[in-house]
Amino acid sequence: MTTASDTRPDLDFCTELAQQLRVDSVVMSDRAGSGHPTSSMSAADLVAVLLGRHLRWDLQAPDDPHNDHLIFSKGHASPLYYAMLHAAGAIDEPELRTYRRLDSRLEGHPTPRMSPTDVATGSLGQGLPIGVGIALAAKELDKLPYRVWVLCGDSEMAEGSMWEAFQYAGWRGLDNLTAIIDVNRLGQTRETMLGHDLDAYAARVSAFGWHPVVVDGHDVAAIDRAYTEAQHTSGRPCAIIARTLKGRGVAAVEDKLGKHGKPLDDATAAVAELGGFRDLRVEVQRPDLGAELHRFTATGGTRPTWEVGTEGSTREAYGAALAWLGATREDVVALDGEVSNSTHSDEFASAEPDRYFEMFIAEQQMVAATVGLGVRGWTPFASTFGAFWARAYDFVRMAAVSRADLRLCGSHAGVAIGADGPSQMALEDLASMRAIHGSAVLHPSDANQVVPLMEEMADRGGITYLRVLRGTTTVRTPADERVHIGGSRTVRHDQDDEVTVLACGVTVDEAVDAADLLAAQGIGMRVVDCYSVKPLDADTVRRAAAETDALITVEDHRPEGGLGDAVLEALAAEPVRPQVHKLAVDVMPTSGTPEELMKAAGIDAEAIVALVHRVRTASEAHL
């Protein structure tokens, strides 16, 4: 019960509030004709106690850095989430009735369209890893005492990303992070692996360095004590492992298989069984404003440049540019997947150790942490080998749904990495990243292009992917030349050019070598450096199509979805256009030298020259 000094609602109120949350979840799903009411009903007591007695939120100032953060990792329990916001006064009754409609903020799974939602959830296994990123921001960057609460489902405990999160949070000692695991036993088609074996869950999270608290998830007093224990646990994150029943409170669905993801058959009877409608409102506790938001101080630095005509590595340029951005912008932070001496993000780590996060070989957690740091307004860059971003692709996809700003760097692109072999070669990354909504995909060919592109990345919204090379390339771009997202660079051209080669990254050097060989034979070839693959410089592509007889794209990437397809898309609406020929890696590479592998893949200067001759021969035969 409430004491004289405690203005929070008492536990009897929380019991009634939980029933209201269940009723609203049932009614919302019934009106929509779809939803997950039973998954919402199991966690209603957990959420009612959290909202009424422990969460600290100023819903009038959702961006206040002192606010706690609540993430529904089990995003399918959106009826419960919206019912909770309704009880807190953030959603009125008319809007509650719009659940799952086309024009509604109340989507089937929560997204940031509905304030104060931090991130989109629904693809299971993502909320807790993102919570780790927000907790890191609180501890290491903001230096504020806000807490991160994450409601997890027991089914998503089968996801590997959850255990990346448990491992990392335990290692970092994130005692400002609490995972609330709703162990309702039933998945979509059958019982979960562990069912109601709460001790097994406790043993597992304990092994990862967490403090487990096992509770009856329908006993509001026990839940209240567990949350208090979590807040007083020091040095370790806390996991509330709550035994619940799916569909709690309605006999027709309680703890029964086959009731997942569908409205109740008789919503009216269910509401009556739950005690009818209520109209309870919660005055959520305000956060403690006593602590001051921490900020770093930019020390300044010299913009890195490379002399035209020298050899430089774009991955080394990434490291130098990142360190320079860190010196000139106090909001920039960096993460790496334990390959920082290859991506050269170690330059940032040495210069700005308090703003660098080693994420180890856990790419899903790295992207999630990047999203979480961005929630708190930081500007993170994350790097690993380009091939390994595939491990975290669903996190990148969901980051776009979250309207998050990601800045990802993928090094060791293509067969040009050499002897390490195909497991290390990014050959599908341009295609996958181009497919992300609102993304930009950049593949600079020389070191001087990297710095201005990264400057734009720092301020650009959405997902931006920078592809860099293991080896060196010739620096052709003057340091003061304008390089920008959506741009390109015409490396050489003449009014008598017969063919245009459009290249990116390492293949720009090959295209220039090919142009030199052809020039000696009296054949003019234009070379365009498409350092911005998405958005592509479509005007330059169309001009080349109008002024030359054929276009050839050459890229150290698979034929599908890369530069070649981007060029074809730019010309798709043109009524008349020349033929477009694609040179790309359509073989399974092996180990070898970069030169051997590019030759075997048919993307070197010799292959370009041979294709130009075939194109000219075919054109002459046609005439």
N, C-alpha and C positions, 0 to 999 in steps of 0.2 A: 504494500500500500504506500501511498505518497506520504513522505514525512513533511514536517513543517518547513524545511529548507529545500524540499524537492518539488519543483513545479511541473515535473513530467507527469503525464497521465499514469494512473496506477495500472496494475496488472489486470484487474477486472475490465477496465476500458480496453486494454490490448486484446483480451479475449473476444470482446464484442467487435472490435475493429477487424480482427482476423475473419470473423464471420461475414462482416460487410465486404471484405475483400473477396471472399469466396462467392458471395451473392453477385457482386459486380462482375466477377470473372465469368460466372455461368451466364448471366444475362447478356453481357457483351458478345460472347461467342454465339449465343443463340440468335441474337439479332443479326450478326454477320453471316451466320450459316456456316462458320468455320472457326477454327482456333484451337487452343489447347487449354481448356478449363481444368482438366484433371491434374495436369502438371502445375497449374497455378494454385489449385486448392491444397496440394501437399505442402507448399511452402508458405502458406498464408500466415501462420503463426510466427514463423521466423521473420517475415517482413514486417508484420504488425509491431512486434517488440522492437525491432531495429528502428522503424520509422518513429515510433512513439517515444522511445526512451534513450536511444544511443546515437542515431544519425545526427550530424550537425550540418545543416544546409540553410543557406539564405536563398530561398527561391526567388526573391525579388532581385537578387544580385547573383545570378548563377555563375558568373565569371569571376567572382571574388576568389582569389587564390587561397583563402583560408578555409573554404568549404571542403567537407568530406566528399569522397567520390563513391558512388554506388554503381556497380556494373552487374547487369543481369547476364552472366555468361550463358545461362540457360535461357537464351533469348526467346525461345518459343513460349515461355511463360509471360508473354507480353500482356495478356489480360490482367495478371496480377500487378505488373509494373504500372499499367495505366490506372488501375483501381487505386493503387497506392498514391499516385500523383493526384488523382481526384480527391482522395482523402486529405492530401496536403494542400489542396486549393490551387494546384497548377493546371488542372483540367476541370472545366465545368460540366454539368450534366448533359447539355446538348452536344458538346464535343465527344463525350464518352460514347454517345450513340452512333458516332461516325466510324467506329472501329472497323478497319480493313476496307473502307471505301476508297475509291480512286483519289478523291480530293482531300483525304484526311491525313493529318500528321500522325495518326495512330495506326501505323503500319503493322502488318502481321508479325514482324519482328522489329524491335526498337531500332531507330536510327536517330542521328542528331537533329533531324528535322523537329523532333519533339524535345524541347529544352526541359530539363537540364541533362539530357542524355549525352554522354561523352563520346560514345562510339557505337557503331552498328554491331549487333550480335545476331546470332541465329545459326551461323556455321559453328558447330560446337567445338569447344576446345580453345576458343580465342579470348574470352573475357578475362580469365585469370592471367594469361601471359601479358595482356595489355595492362591489367592491374599492377603487374610487376613494374612495368615502365612508369606508371604514375607514381607508385610508391618510391621508385628510384628518384624521380623528380623531387618528391617531397623531402627525402633524406639528404640527397647529395647536391641539389641545385637550388630549390626554393628554400630549403632549411626551415620548413614550417611543420607544425604538429598535426596537420590534417591526416585523416585515416582513409584507407582504401578498403572498401567492403565489396566482396565479389560473391554473388549468389551462383553457385555451381550446381549442375545436375549430376546424379550418379552415373548416368549413361556416358556423359562426356569424359568420365574418368578413364575411359578406354583410349582416349586420344593421346598420342605421344606428346603433343604440344603441352598438355596439362603437366606432364612430368618434367618437361623442360622447365616449365614455370616453377614447379615445386622445388626442383633441384637448384635453380638459380636463386630464387628468393631465400631458400634455406642457407645457401652459401653466403649470400649478402647480409643475412640477418635482418631482413626487412620486417621488423616488429610493428610497423605501422600498416601492415597488410593482414587482412582476415579473410579467409576463404570459408564460406558457409555452404557446406555440402548437403544438399537436399537428397537424402538417401531414401527414395520412395520405392525402391526395389524393382520397379517395372519400366522396361524400355518400350519401344514402339511395338515390337513383335514378341518379346519374351522377357523373362527375368534377366536382370543384369548379371554379370559374371559373379559378383560377390553377394548379390541379393541384400539381405539385411545383416550381413556379417560386419558390424561396425568395428569390431576389434581388428579385423583385417585392414580396413581403411586406416585405422589409427596407427597400426604398425607400419604401414607403407609411408604415410606422411611423416611419421616420426623418423623413419630412416633417412628422409630427405632433409632433416634438420628443423622440422616444424613442431610446434606444441599442439597436440591434438586434445580436443575436448569433446567427449561423446555425450550426447544429450537425447532426450525424448523431444523430438521436434514439434510436438503438440502440447508440451508443458511450458506455458509462458514463463513461469517462475524459473524453471531450469534454463530456458533460453536466455532470460535476463541475466542470470548468474554467469552463463557462458560468455556472453558479450562483455560483461564486466571483467571477467578473467582475461579475455583476449586483450582488452585495453590496458591491463596491468601486466601483461607478459612482456618481458624485456629480452632483447637479444635474438628473438626468434619470431617468425611469423606464426600465426595461430590458425588452426583449422577447426571449425565447429562442425562436427560430424553428427548430423541430426537424423534420427530414425523417424521417418514419416510414412504416411499412407497416401498413395495417389488417389485423387478424388475424395479426400477426407471430408466427412460430414454428410455424404449422400450415399445411402446404402446401395443404390443401383450401380454405382461406379466405384465405390471405395475398394481399393486394393484388388481390382479386377483387371485381367488382361483384356485387350481388344477395345479399350476405351480411350486410347491415346489419339490426340489430334483431331477430335471431333466434338461437336456440341453434345450436350446431354439430350437424351430422348425426350425428357419431360422437364423443361426448365422451370415451369410453374411449380410443379411438385417439389423440385429440388430447392427452390427458393423457400418454400414453406418449411421444408425439412431443416433448412439452415436458420430458421427463426424469422424469416421475412426480411423486408427491406429495412435498412437503417440509414441515417444521415449523419454519421459521425465525421467530425473534422479534427485534424491534428495540427497544432501549432508546433512545427518542427523546431527543434533547438537551433539557435543561431551559433555559428562558429566562434571560437575564441579569436578575437582580433588583436590580442596583445603582442604576438610575435611579428616582427617586421620581415617582409619578403626580402630574401637575399638576392643580391645581384653581383655579378662579376665585373671586373674593370678591364676594358680593352686597352692593351698596351701599345698597339700600333705595330706596323711592320712594313717591309718593302715588298711591293707587288712582284712576284716572280716572273721573269721573262727569259726567253731563250733567243739566241742569235740565229737569224735566218741563215740556212745553209749548214748548220750543225745537225748532229743527231741527238734526238731526245726521246724519252719514253713518256707516253701519256699516263701510265700509272704513277711514275715518279712525279709528273706534273700534278696529278690528283693529290698526292701527299703534300707537295709544296703549296698548292693552292689552298688546301684545307687548313694547313697550319697558318697561312696568311689570313684566311677568313677568321680563324679563331683569334688571331691577334688583333684584328680590326673590328670584330663584332662579338660582343659579350654574350649574345644569345645562341651562338653556334656551339653545338656539341657533336661528338663523333662516337660511333660504335663500330666494332669490327668482330668478325667471326673467327678470331684466333689465327688470322693470316696477315696481320698488320704489317709485318716486314716484307710481305709480297705486294699488298695493295698500297703500301707506303703511308697508311694512316698512322703508322707509328711516329711520324713526324709531328702530328697533332698531339699524340699521346705524350710525347716528350715535352712539348711546349706548353700544353694545357692539361696536365694530368687530372685536375679536378673536374674537367668536363669531358673526359674520355671514359667510355665503358667497354670493357672487354666482355664479349658475350659468348666466347668459346664456340665450339662447333654445335651451335643450336640456332639454326637460321630462322626457324619459326619464332622462337623467343626474341631473336634480334629484331625482326620486323615488328613484332608486337610491342617491344620496348620502345622502338622508334615512334610508333603510333602513340604510345602512352606519354612519352616525353613531349610530343607535339600537342597533346591535349592541354598540357600546362604552358603552352606558348613558346617552348624552346624550338630551336631550328636544328634538328638532327640530320647528320649525314651518316649513312651506314654502308659498309663495304665488305665484300667477300669476292671469291671467284664467281664470275658470271654464271657458270654452270650450276652453282649451288643455290642461286635464287629460286631455282625450280623447286627446291625442298620447301620453300615458304610461299609458293605462288598463291595459295588460297588466302594467306594473310595479306598479300598485296592486293588481291581482288577485293577482299572485304575492306581494306583501307580506303579504297575508292568509294565504297558504299558509305563509309564513315565520313566522307568528305575530308579525309586526312591529307596532310601534306607530307609526302615521303620523298627523300632524296637518296637514291640507291646507286651505288657504284659497283659495277661488275668488271673485274679484271680478268686477265688470261682468256681473252676472247679468241675463239676460232682455232683452226688447225695451226695457225702461226705460233702457237705456244711451243710446238715442237715435241720433244721426246716423252713428255709425261703421258701422252696418249689420250684417247677419246673420253675417258671418264672425267678429265679435267677441262675439256674444251667446251666453252659456251658456243653452241651452234644453233640453238633454238630461242635464245633470249630476246632477240629483236622482235620476233614474231609474238612471243608471249607478252612482252611488255607493251607492244603496239596495241594489243587487244584490250588493254585496261582502259576503262572509260576515262577520258580527259587526260591521258598520259602524254608525256613528251619523252622521246627516245633519241638519245644523242650518241654519236660515235665519232669523236674528233680524230683527225688524222695526224695532228702534230701537237706538241706540247703547248704552243702559244694559243691554241684554240681552247684548251681546257680551262684556263683561268676565267675568261669572260663568261663561258658557259656556266661555270660553277657560281659565279656572281649572280647570274640570273636564276639559277636553281635555288639559291638561298631565299629569294623573294617570291618564287613562283608557287602558286597554289596547286594542289593535286599531286599526282605521282610523276616523278621525273627519274629516268634511268640513264645513267652515264656509263657507256661501255668503253673500257680502256684496254690497252695492249700490254702484253708482257715485254715484247721486244722494242727496239728503237725504230723511229721513222725520221725522215728528213723534215726539219723545220722549214716550212715554206711560208707560213703566215706571219707577216710582221706583227710585232707585239701591239702596235697601235691601230691595227686594222679592226674594223667592226666585225665581230663574230657574235651571233645571237641565235636564240632558239627560233627555228623557222627559217634560218638562213642557209646559204650554201656558198661555196667559193669556186669560181671558175679559174682553174689552175692555169690552163692554156687554151687559147682559141685563135682562130683565124677565119677570115671571111670565106676561105676555100675549104674549110673543114667538111669532110664527107660523112663522118661518123662522130657521134658523141658517146663517150664512155662516162657513166656515172658510177662513182666509187665511194667508199667510206672506209675509215680506219686504215688498216695496213694495205688495202688494195689500191689506195691512192698512189703510193709509191710504184706499185706494179703498173698502174695505168700510165703514169708519167714515163716510165721506162719503155712501155709499149709505144707510146706516142713518139718517143725519140727514134725508135727502130723504124716506125712507119714513115716518119718524116724523111729519114735517109732514103726511103724508097719512093718519095714524092707523094705520099698519102697523108692528107691532113686529118688529124683526129683531135676533137675537143675533149678536154678532161674537166669534169665537174666533181668537186669534192662535196658530197652530200653529208656533211657532218651532223645535220639535223634530219634524222630519218622520219621522225614524227614530231611536230608538223614538218612536212617536206616543203622545200621551196618550189612550189608547183609552177610559179611563173617562169623560173629558170628552166625547169623541165619542159614546159610547153614551148618556150622559145627555142630550145635545142631541137625539139621535135619539128618545129616549123623551118629551121634553118639547116638541118642536116638530114641525110638520107636514111639513117638508122640510129637506133639507140641501143647501147649495150650496158647492162648493169653488171657489176662485178663486186662480190661481197664474200667475206670469210664467214659464211652462215649458210644454213640450209636454204634450198630454193623457195621453200614455203614461208610466206609471211614477212620477209625481210625487205631489203631495199628494192629488190626487183618488183615485188608486189606493190610497194608504196608508189613506185613510178607508174606502174600500170593503172593503179587507182587514180592517180593524178590526170591521166590521159583518157580515162574511161568515157568521159562525156565529149571528147573531141570528135567532130564528125570525120576528120581526116587526120591520120597520124601515121608515121613510119612504123616499121616493125620494131618490136622491143625484144631483145635477146638477153637471156639471163645466164650469167656465169655464177655458179654457187657450189657449195659443197654437197654433192649428191652421192658421195661414196661414204663408206664407213672408214674413217681414218684409223691409222695405227700409230705407233711411235715412229719417230724419224726427226730429221732436222726440219726447221721451218721451211727452208727452201724446197726440200724433198716433198714435204706434205702439201705445200701450196701447188707444186707442179702436179702431184698425183691427183689433187682435187680439181685441177683445171682452172685455177684462178690466178695464175701468175702472168707475167708480161708475155711470155711465149704463147699462152693460151689466148690472151686477148688479141695478139697479132694474128694468130691463126683464124680466130673467129672473124676478125675484120676482113681478112682475105676471102673467107667463105661467103660472107655477106656481100662483098663487092662482086664476087663471081656470080652469085645467084641473081643479083640485081642486073648485071650485064646480060645474063642468059634470058632474063625476063624481058629485057628490052629487045 
